[in-house]
Amino acid sequence: MIDENLLLENGAVYEDYPAKEIIFQTGDTPHFYFQIAKGTVELNNYHEDGKEFTFNILRDGQSIGESLLFSDKKYPMNALAKTDCKVLKLSKSNFLRLVCENHDVMLGILKNLSDRLFYKYVMLFNNSASEPSTKIRSLIDYFKECAHEQDRYTYEVPLTRQQIANLTGLRVETVIRTIKKMEQEDILKLEGRQIIY
């Protein structure tokens, strides 16, 4: 999202997070801009019954929770390293100065925020659908579009069945059955456990 060298020039440092380590959690105050240099981070929260809800899964080059640096709100979610991660970390004051002084950076952040709002609107609408295949297809379409893949059966979906369940609010058993049905309907292909879309 922001050039790594520009972040480093403005005071950012690399920080390593081993898999399963919390980067920030619900209720923390945002003090840093985080950008993934390498690895996968999950944004999630838990219902009272302990059921996990996944908001998003972020990868190399993506930022984590940056929208909250523009307000006085606390994090409404957790950021968890799903794999070993190397993350660039920049103080909030340096981040805001960088954004104000760099028109291109500001436009990039606004575009990213717009893309994330689009994702949330699409997912909110499609998660209200009663048909599980509609929810799953909408999610996979979004990830495929973000990967700039257009051709049929060229995209390897980087999500587990459990992650798909967490992102759509479905039970993992429902996801497994629905994916098998979608394969029979020639919507996607399965190669072992890998979903090809």
N, C-alpha and C positions, 0 to 999 in steps of 0.2 A: 504494500500500500504506500508507504513512504520509503524512499531510498534509504537503505541501511547506512550508507556513508553520511548522509545528511543527518540522520538520527544520532550517529556517533559524534559528529561535529558539534551537535547541540547538547551533548552531555549524556547520551544514552549509554548503557552498559549491557553486556550480555549476561544473562542469568540462566543457569541450568536447572531444570525441574525434572526429576525422575518420574517415570510413569506412576500414576495414581497420586501424585502430590498435588495439593490444592494451591493454586496461584492466588486466588482470592475467593471469599465466600460471602454468602448472603449476609447483609448487614454491615459489611466492611465499607469504609469510606474510600472512594476512588482518589488515590494520590499519584498514580502513575499511568502513563500510556504504555500498553503492552503490544508488541508486534512479534508474531511467531517467525523466527528465522528458520527453524527446523522442528518438525513434529506435528502432533495433532492434539487439539484442546477441545474439550466438550464443555458447553455451557448448559447447566442443568439446575434443577431444584427438586425437592421432594415433597409429596403430599403428606398429610398427617398420618396416613396409613403406611408410610414408608415407600410408596411407589414412586419411582424416579420419572421425571418428565424432562426430556432433553429439548432445549431451545434451539441449539445449533451445534454443529461440529465444524471446527475451524482448522485450517491447515497452513502450510508454509506461506508466508507473505501476508497473511490476514492479521488484522488487529483484533484486540479483545476488549470489549466493553468501553470503547472510546467515547461513545455518545454521552456517557455519564460524567465525563470530564467537563462538559459544558453546563452542568447543573450542580445543585447541592444535594442531590439524591444519593442514597446509599445503594450498593449493588443489590438487585432483587434476585440474583442468581449466583451460582458457584461457577468458577472456572477451574477445571480439573485437567491436568496433563494426562491424556490417554496413552501417550507413548512418551519415551524420553524426549524432552523438549529443550531447545535453546531459544530463549525469548529476549528480545531487546526491550529494555525498561527505561523510560524517560520520565522525569518528574513532571507533574501536572503543570507547574509554572513554566518550565522550559518548553513543554508541548504547546501550551497556549501561545507563547511568544513565537514559536516556530510557525504555527498556523497563521498568526496575524501577519508575520513578515514574509510569507511565501504564498502568493496567490494560487499557484499551481497545486500546492499541498492542500490548501483549503478546498479547492474545487474537487480534488481527489477524495477528500474526506466526505464532502457533501454527496458525491456520487456513490460512495460506499454506503453511507447512511440511507440514501435513497434506495439502493439495491436491497439493503436489509429490510427496509420498510415494505418494499414490494414483496419480498419473501414472506414476511409476517402476514401481510394481507392475503396472499394466495393461500398460505397454509391455514390461516384462520377460517377462510371460506371453505376450503376443501376438507378440513378436519370436521366441519359441520355436516359433511355428506354422510349418508348412512352406509354407502357401499365401500368396503375396505379397499377394493381395487382402485377406486377413485383417489383415495387418500394416498395410497402407495405410489400410484402413477404420477400424481402431482409432485410428490417429494422427489422421485427419481428424475422427473422432467426438470425440476429446478436445479438439481445437482449437475445434470448433464449439460444444461444451458450454461451454468457457471464454468464448466470445463471446456466450453466452446466446441462441444461435440455435436454434430448434427446427423451424421449418417446412422442408419439403423444397425443395431448389433455391433457397435464399435466402442461403446462406453462400458467400462468395468465399474460397477457401482461400488464405491468405497465404504459401504455400510454393512454392518452385520444385521441379521434378522432382529436382534435385540435393539440395536440402534434405530432401525426403522420403526419398531414398535414404540420406542420411547419418543421418537419425533412425531409420530402420528396419533399417539394415544391409544393404539390398538394393543391387544394382548399378543405376545410373541407367537403363540399357537395359531392365532388368526393370521398373522403375517406369513407364517410358514405355509399354511393351507392356501392362502390367497396367491402367493408367489407361484406355487405349483400350478394353480388354476390359470394364472396369467401365462405361464409357459405353455400349457395345453392350448390356450387361445392364441398362441403365436405373438404375444405382446413383448415377451422377453425370452432370453435363453438362459439355461443354467449349465455351467461347466463346473462340475463338482459343487462346491458351495458358493462359487462366484456367480453373481448375477450379471449378465451381459444385456445391455439395453440399447 
